[in-house]
Amino acid sequence: MLVFISGGVRSGKSSWAERLAVSKVLQLGNGRLNYIATAVRTDKEMAERITHHQKKRSADGFQWRTWEQPERIEKIANNFTEQDVVLLDCLTTLVNNEFFSFYKNQSVLKTRIEAIISGIKQMKARAALVVVVSNELFQDITDYNPFVLDYLKTLGYLHQTIVKIAGAAYLLEFGRARLMKGGEDRERDHDTGNRI
């Protein structure tokens, strides 16, 4: 199964996704937690955010296998089996890394974007659960320069494509997860997981 989770910055989507992954591993009994980290330590703030996420994952008492994969996720897609739960955090950063590397060569960029989709599909076919986290960037200012607009269009295309193949999609707002696809459209309390 594939679950897509989107939300604004600091909406709680990563924490919620981690709890979802842990829940699935507990359900499997002998499952393995995998974290695909797409961020690169580009500055002090990013380094602090990465460290914060690592500490949070290690504090929960569960063992996570971390894959540092800021580009080309398709290279690791075949490493997973039906005992694996895979959390990709986050698609926005992955697209950012690919986009900036290949923006000047649009044909290569298009190939790289399709490779992201292919990699996610491969993981979905192999793993027990794949959770893809992304940022909701489409409600900000609308007066973007062409480069940023192309990035947003690319990310929007990926969001729509991934949601089409996902079994469930959630939007995190204000610490609450709203189910957008895959069942009842009810809010869930971010802290407890209970329906509201």
N, C-alpha and C positions, 0 to 999 in steps of 0.2 A: 504494500500500500504506500501511497505517496500523500503527504499532508503538506500544504502550503500555508505559511503564516506570514502575514504582512502587518505593518503598523508603523507609526511614527517613531522617531528617535526617542529612546527611554520610555517606550510604551510597555515594556515588560515582555516583549515577544521572545527574547532569548531565554529568559527564565521559564516562561511557559512552555517553550519548545523542549527545553531540557527535562522538565517534569513529564511531558508527554513521552519522550524517549525512554526515560527511566521506568515509567509505567508499563510500557510495552516490553521492556527487558524483563521486568518482574513477571509479567504475564507469560513470557516465553519460558521462564524458569532457568534456562541456561544460555540466555542471550548475551550478546556483547554490545557494549556502547561504543560508538565511533563518532568522533567529532571532526568534521572537515573545516579547518580554520582557513579562511581566505584572506585575512588581514595581514598586512605587512607593517612592521614597526617603522613607520616613516618619520614619526616625530614623538615627542615626549607624551603628548596626550594619547596617541594611538598605543604607545607602549603601556601606558597606565591602564587603558581599557582592556588590552589583551591580558595583562596580569590580573586584573579584576575578574575577568571571565574564567581564567585558569584557576584562581583561588576558589571561586564559587563552585566550580565543577568538582574540585578535589575535596571541598568541605562537605559535600553531600554524602560521602561514604561510598560512592560507586566508582568503579574503575572505568575511565574513559581512555580509549586509544585515540590519540590525536594525529590527524593527517594535516601537515602544513601544505596547503595546496592553493596558493594565490592565483594560479592559472591552470588551465588544462586539466579540469577535473576528470575528464574521460580517461586519463592515464591510470587512475586508481579505481575506476568503476568496477572492474572485474575482480577486485580483491574481496568482495563481500559475498556472504552466503545467507541462507534463510535464517541463520542464527544471529545475524547482525541487524542492529538498529543504527541508522546513519542520520546524523544531524549536520546539515550544511548551513553554516552561519558565517557570512551571509551572502546571498546572491547579489545584492547591491555592490558589495565590495569586489566580488569575483568579476562582475561585469565591468566595474570601474577599472580593474587591473587589465582585463583584456582590451577594453575600449581604448585606454590611453596608450597601450602598446601598439595597437594596430589601426588607429583612427585614420592615419594618412593613407592606408591601403585598404580601401573599402571592400574589395573582393576577399582579402584575407580576413578582415573583421567579420564579414558575413559568415565565412566558414567557421570562425571561432565561436560565434554566437550559436550556430547550429550544432557545434561540438558540445557546447554547454547543455543544450537540450538532449542531445544523444547520450551524454554522460549521465544525466539525471534519469533518463529512460532505462539505461543499462542497470543503474543502481536499483531502480524500482523493480526491475525484473528479477533481480538476484536477492535483495535484502528483504527481511521481514517488514521493515518500515523505513521509509526515507522521509525526513522532515526538512523542508527547505524554508529558511527564514529570509525575508527581504524587507527593505524599507519602503514605506509609502511616501513617495516624493511628489505626488501629483496634485497637491493642494496648496502649493506655495505660490509665489509670484508667477505670472505668466509671461513676463517680458524677458525671455531668456535669449542669450546669444545663440547663434546657430549650433555651436559645438555642444552646449548644454542641452539644447532642444533635441539634437540627434541622440545624445545619451539617454534622455528621458524616453524618447520614442523606442529605443532599443530595449530599455528596461521594461517599458509597458508591453512590448511585444512578448518578451520572455514571461512576464507575469501572466498574461492571457494564455499563452501556450502551455505553461506549467499547470495553471488552474484547470485547463481542459482535460489534462491527463491525471489530475489529482483526484483521490477519493474524497478528500475534504479540504476546505480552505477556510482559514480564520482570519479575521481582522482584529488586531489588538488596539484598543483605545482606552485611555484612562485606567489601565490595569485590568481591563475586562476583555475577554475573548468572545467575539461574536462569530458564530458559525455562519459562513457565507455560502458554503456548498457542502453537500454530503449528509444532510439530515435536517433536523428541526432547526429553524432559525431562532435560536435563543441565546441570550448572553450567558456566559459562565463567569463566575467570580474568579478573578486572577489568582487570589491567594489560596482558595479552597478547592477550586474546580467545580463547585456546586453550581447547579443551574439557578438562575435568578427568576 
